[in-house]
C-alpha cells in the first residue's frame, strides 16, 4: 500500500533512547535530507537530533526500504558515508528532458533588455541597471546568472563597494563572439535626431480644453 511503511514509521509508538518518538525523528531526518545539498552522515544527524547515530542510521535504512517498496520516483541512498535523496534510476530520462527543456527556455524581454544593458555598460552596478530600466532588476539578474550569462566581475571602489556586473565567457560563446569588442555598435540601433524630433512632435498632446489655434495666440497682457 502506498505510504503504508512511512505511516507505520511516523505513527509508531516506540521511542528513542532519549525518549523522543521515532515518528518525530523520521520527520526530522526527511526534512534535513530534503534541505541538504550533500550526503548527511549519521554522526551529523546524531549531533543535530541529539540521538545515537546507530538509532538514526537504522531509521534511515527503514526509510530507504519503504521508499523502494513504494516504487517512488526518488531514492534515499547511502553515499560517501552519508544519506541523501536522489532521482530513481528509472526516472533519469524524464529528469534529463526536464533539465534540457529548462535550459532551452527562451529569455524574457526583460531578461534580454537587462543582458544588453550589462553587455554594453559593464562593469555596471545593480543600482545603475535599475536606474536605466526603471524597475528592480534583482530577479532578472538572478535568472541571467543562473544561466551563466552574467556574474559579479568587480566591486565599485566608491562608498559601499557595490558589486559590479559583467558578461561571462559563456555569453560570448552563445553569441559566437571572440570578445566584447565584436559586439555590434550601438549607433546602428539608436534613432537619429530627426527621428527623435518627429517622435516628440507626434507625442505632444493638446489639452482638451484648448484648441490648436490657442498655441498661436500671444500671451494675454494685463
N, C-alpha and C positions, 0 to 999 in steps of 0.2 A: 504494500500500500504506500501511496505517495506520502512522504513526510512522516510515516509511522515511526521510523527509527529515531528521527530527530525529536519528534514529540515525546517519545519514551525517554530520551536523554534529558529533555527540558522539563518534563513533568515528574521525573522520578524523584523519590523521597530521599535517597541516600545523600549523606553529607560528607564533605571532605574532612581531613584530619583537623582542620581549624574550625569546623562547624559551619562552613559555607555550603549551601545546597549545590549539588553538582549541576543542576539546571542553570543556575546563575553563572557558574564557571564556563559552561558550554557557550552561553550567550556572549560572555566576555571574550572568550577565545575567538569566536566568529567575528566579533566587532574589531578586535585587534588585527586579525589576519586580513580583514577587508580593507583596513586602512594602511597596512604595511606595504612597502614597496620592495622589500627583500624578505627572504625566509626568516621566520622568527624562531629562535632556538628555545627549547623547553626551559633552559636556565633563565632566559629573559622573561618568559611567561611567568615563571616561578617568582621572579623579582617583582613583576608588575602586579600579580594577583595574590602575592604572599601565600603561596601554596607550594607543596612539594613538587619538584619537577617531574617526578615519576607519575604522580597523580595526573598532572596536566598532559603529559605525553600519552598516558592511557586514554584520556578523553579525546585527544587529537586523533588517535588511532581509531577510536569508535566513530568519531565524526566522519573520518575519511571513508570508513567502510560503509556507513549509512548513505553517504552521497553516491558512492559507486553502486550500491544496490538499487538506489532510486533512479539510476541512469540519468543523472543531472548533466547539464551542459558544461559543468566545471568539475574540477577535482581538488581535493585537499591532499597534497603530497609532501613527503619528506625529501627535502633537497638541501644539500650542503649543510647538513646537521640541524636544519630548521624546518618549520612547516609553512606552507604558503598555498594560496589558491591559484589555479591556473586553468586555462581552457582545456576541456576534454579533447583528446586527440581526434575523436570523431567529428569535432566541430571546427577543426582547423581551416578547412576550405571556406566555410561560411564567414569566419572571422577575417581571413585574408581578403575576401571580397569586400567586406565592410570597411576594412582599413584602406584598401586601394581606392574604393569609391570616394571615401572621405578625402583622400589626397588629390583626387581629380576634380573635386568640387570647385566650381568657379568662384573667384573672389567677387565680393560685392562691389558696387560702385564706390561706396565709402572707403573700402579697403584699397581699391585701385587708386583713388584720389590721394589717400594718405601715403601709399607707396611711392607715388610720383613726387609728392612733396619731399619725402625723405631722400629720394634718389637725387633730386636736383638741388636741394638745400642743405644736404648733410655736410658736416655734423650739425644736427638740429635737436633742440630740446622739446620735451613734451609740451611745454607752455607755448613755444613758438608754433608748433603744429596746431595746437588748439586755437591760437590767435588767427592763423591763416584759414582754418576750416570753420571756425566759429562754433565748434562743438567739442565735447570731451573725446579725445582720441584713444583713451586707455584700452577699451575693448578691441578696437581695430588693431592697435599696436600689438596686443597680445596674440591676436589671430595671425598677424604677419610674422611675429616672432616664432610662433609655434610651427609655421610653415617653413621657417628658416630663411625668410627673405630679408629681415631686418634684425638688428641687435644693438646693444649698447657698445659703442666703439670708443668713447672717451667721456671725460667729465668737464663741465664748464669750469674754468678757473675762477669765475666770479663767486660772489656770495652764494652759499648753499651747495655749490658744486653739483649742479643738476646733471643727471645722466644725459648724454648726447646720443642720438640715434643715427644709424647709418645702414646702408645696404650690405649684404654679405656676398661671399663668393657664389653661393647658390643662386642669388639673384642674377648675377652675371651669367651663370650657366644657363638659367632658364630663358634668358633673353638672347643668348648666343653672343654675348659681348666679351671682348677681351679685357676691357677696362671701362671705368666710368666715363672716360674721355670719348668713348664710342656712342654715348647716349646722343640721340638726335637733339640739335639745338632747339631751345625753347622758342626762339624767334619765329620759327615756322608755324607755331601754334598760337602766337599772340596776335590778335587783330590789329590792323593799322589804325592810325589816328583818325582817318576818315570814317572807318567802320565804327569806332567808338563814338565819334560825334553823331553819326547817324542813329546809333542805338540810343544815345542820351536824348536826342531830339524826339525819337519815337516814343520814349518812355515818359516824356513830360505830360502831365495831366492837368487840364484846365479845370479849376474848381467848378462845381455845378452851378454855383451862384454867380459865375462870371461868364462872359461871352468872349470869344476870341478877340473881338474888337476892343474890349476893355484894356487889353495889353498894349494897344497902340495909343491910348489916350494919355495925355500928360498928367502928372500927378496934380491933385487939387491943391490950390493955394488958399491960404487964409485971407 
